[in-house]
Amino acid sequence: MTLDPALVEDPYAFQSLLGFRMTDWSEDYARFELPVTEALGNRYGIPHGGVYATLLDTVMGFAACYTGDPENRRLAMTLSLNVNYLAQPAGSLLIAEGRRTGGGRKSFFADAVITDDTGIKVAAGTGVFRYRSS
């Protein structure tokens, strides 16, 4: 994985709170990683479903916003998000990978999957997004 450091944006407040970071980004693809910590747990001690939803939403949105130019940022907003919770993680790192699957000039479709560092597929999602005008 090669990620141009010039393309990595400073974390926004919610991203800093949760602790996820971008590890790869290219045309129609994005990858984020999040260490599993106790602070992310629900009352059962496993990551809260909202953590998975946030990662899926973020990675899909970024997947279609790649421009390759830090001076030409593209932004998107979520119109629809579907999340499927598949398994509990066994590892210590969540890995979210998103891909743009279609769309046009104003909106796009994407899908994403979250695995842990042991290879367990813990969540998957699909979404519809709209590009934001500057």
N, C-alpha and C positions, 0 to 999 in steps of 0.2 A: 504494500500500500504506500502510495506516495501522495501526500497532502501538501499542497503549496501553502506554507505558513502565512503568506500574504492574503490568502482567501479566508482564513479563520477569523471570525468576528469575535470581539470580546463577549464573554458570557453575559446574557441578560440576567436580571435578578432571580427569576424563577429557576433558570438553568443553574445558577450558582448554588441556589438552595438545595436542589436535588443532587447536583454533582456530576451531571453527564457532560461529555465532551465529544466533539467531532473528531473522527479518526480517519475518514476518507470522504472525498467529495469529487464527483466528476459528472459529466453529462448524463442526466437521467438516473443518477445513483448517489446515495449518501449513506454514511455509516456513523453511528454514535455508540459510545460505550459508557456504561454506568456501573461502578463498583456497588455490589450489594452490601448495604450497611443496615444495622439495626434500626436506624432512623427512618428507613423506607418501609418498615414493616407495618402490617395491619395487626389486628388483635390476635392473629394466629402465629405471628412472627415471620410471615412470608411477605415479599414485596406487595404493597397495596396495588389493587387493580388500576388505580389512577396513575401510578408510576408507569405501568405498561402503556396505558392510553397516551400519556404524555410523550413517551419515547416514540411510539408509532406515529402519532400526529406530527411530531417534529421531524423525524427522519423522512417521512413521505413528503412533507412540505419542502424541505431542503432539496430532495432528490430532483425536483423539477425547476429549481431556482438557480441552478449552476450557470454562471456566465463565463467563468474563467478570468474575470476582470474585477479586482477589488474596488475599482472606481465605478463599476456598473452593477450595482446590487439589484437583484430581483427579489420581490417579496410576494408571499401568497397568504391567503386566509382560508381556513377550513370551512367547507360548506356541509360536508357529511363525513362522519367517521364511524366505522364499524370495527369492533374489537372482539376477537375470540381468544378466550383464556384457555390454554391447552394443558399446561402442566406446571408443577412447582419447580423452581430452579434448584439444582444441586450444587452449582458452582458459586463462585464469588464475584462474577462479572456478567452483566447483561450486555449483549451485543445486538444492536438494532440495525437492520439493513433495509433501506427503502429504495423503490424503483418507480419511476414514472412509467405508466403503462399505456397512456394515450391522452388524447385531448387536443386542444387547439390553441388559438391565439389568446383566449380569455380564461379558459378553465382547463383543468387536467385531472386525470385519474392516476392513482398510485396504489401500490400495495407494499406491505412490509412484513417482516418477520423478526421476532426477538428470540435469540438462543442464549444459552448461558455458555460459559467457557468450557463446559464438559460436552457440549453439543446438543443438549436437550432443547427442543423447541418449546418455548414457554408461552408465546402469544403470537398472534398474527392479526393483521388488519388491512382494511381497504379504506380509501378515502376519495372524496371529490374536493377539489380546491379551486380557488379563483385567484388569478394573478391580481395583485394590487397595483393600481396606477400610482405613479410617484407624486 
